[in-house]
Amino acid sequence: MQAIAVRDRDAGPAGMSLTDMPYPHAAENDVIVRVHAAGFTPGELDWPATWTDRAGRDRTPSVPGHELSGVVVELGYGTTGLSVGQRVFGLADWARNGTLAEYTAVEARNLAPLPADIDHTVAAALPISGLTAWQGLFDHGRLTAGQTVLVHGAAGGVGSIAVQLAREAGARVIGTGRASGRDRARALGVDTFIDLRTDKLQDAGEVDVVFDVIGGDILDRSAALVRAGGTLVSIVTPPRVRPKDGRAVFFVVEPDRARLADLATRLRDGRLKQDVGAVRPLAEAPTAFTPGRRTPGKTIIRVTED
C-alpha cells in the first residue's frame, strides 16, 4: 500500500516521503480501515510516540497522522461493534502507524459509525478538535450552565469547537486570539473577544474555566483570572502557575466512541460547524507539515476517493 513514512527525526518534513509500506495486520479487537480522508497535527513529528513504541523501541519507518475517516475492510479476532463495509471515523493510536496511508489498523473502540450524509473530509477534521474541546470543557473543566469560560484561540480548530459546545451548554464565552479571528469567533458565539496583541488579558475579569491551547506566558497569566473553585485547563503543557483557590489541569485527548457519535449528530443537526481548509492529495502531505505554515481551516489529506 502507499503511505507517508518518516525515518529521520532530525530531518523534519523533509524526511517524509510517499512510499510503499506493508499492508497492516489486524490484531485482536482491531479493524483495518481503508482511509478516505486523514487529519494530522503539524507538531506530531516532535512527539516521542511518532518514533518509538510504548517500550521505547525504535519503530521507524513510521506513518504519521492520527485522525481518519473511511470504511472498514477487515475485522481482527474478537472484534465487535463494527462490520465490514461500515463507514467510520475516529482516532488512531499514538504509538502505532497512523492514518496518512491507504489502509491502517485501529482499535475498534477508537472508532464511531459515520452517517452516510457526512463527507469523509469533514469527519476527518473532527476527532481531535471535537474530543479535545469536549474533554477540556466538561470532563476536566467541569463547566456548567451559567458559568463563564475563557477560550484561548477561539477561532482555531480546537477553540472554535469549544466555543460552540460551551454556548450550547449555557455558558458565557470569552474568546481570545488574533484580530483576524475576531469575526469568526463572534459568529461562533463568543460574548466578548480579546485581541491578545492589543487588548489587556485581565479585562476578561474572573472566569470559572480557562481553556488554554496556547501555553507560555498566556497560560501563566491566565491563572490569575480563575475565580475560587474554578479550573485552568491546558492541552499544551502542565501549568507552571496555578490558580490561587482553584485547580490546574493538563491533559492529552483520549478516544471516546460515544462522544464521537454525539459530535457527529451535532454536525448533522447543524449545531456544530466544522472549519475544513485545504484538501490535499496524499502525495502532498509532507508540504502540509512545513513549520510556520498558516492556512485558514484544518488541512485534510484526501487518501481515497469516495
Secondary structure, DSSP 8 states (H G I E B T S, - for coil): -EEEEE--GGGGGGGEEEEE-------TTEEEEEEEEEE--GGGGG-GGGTB-TTS-B--SB----EEEEEEEEE-TT--S--TT-EEEEE--TTS--SSBSEEEEEGGGEEE--TTS-HHHHTTSHHHHHHHHIIIIIIS---TT-EEEETTTTSHHHHHHHHHHHHTT-EEEEEE-GGGHHHHHHHT-SEEEETTTS-GGGG--EEEEEESS-HHHHHHHGGGEEEEEEEEESSS--SS--TTSEEEE------HHHHHHHHHHHHHTSS---EEEEEEGGGHHHHT-TT---SSEEEEE-S--
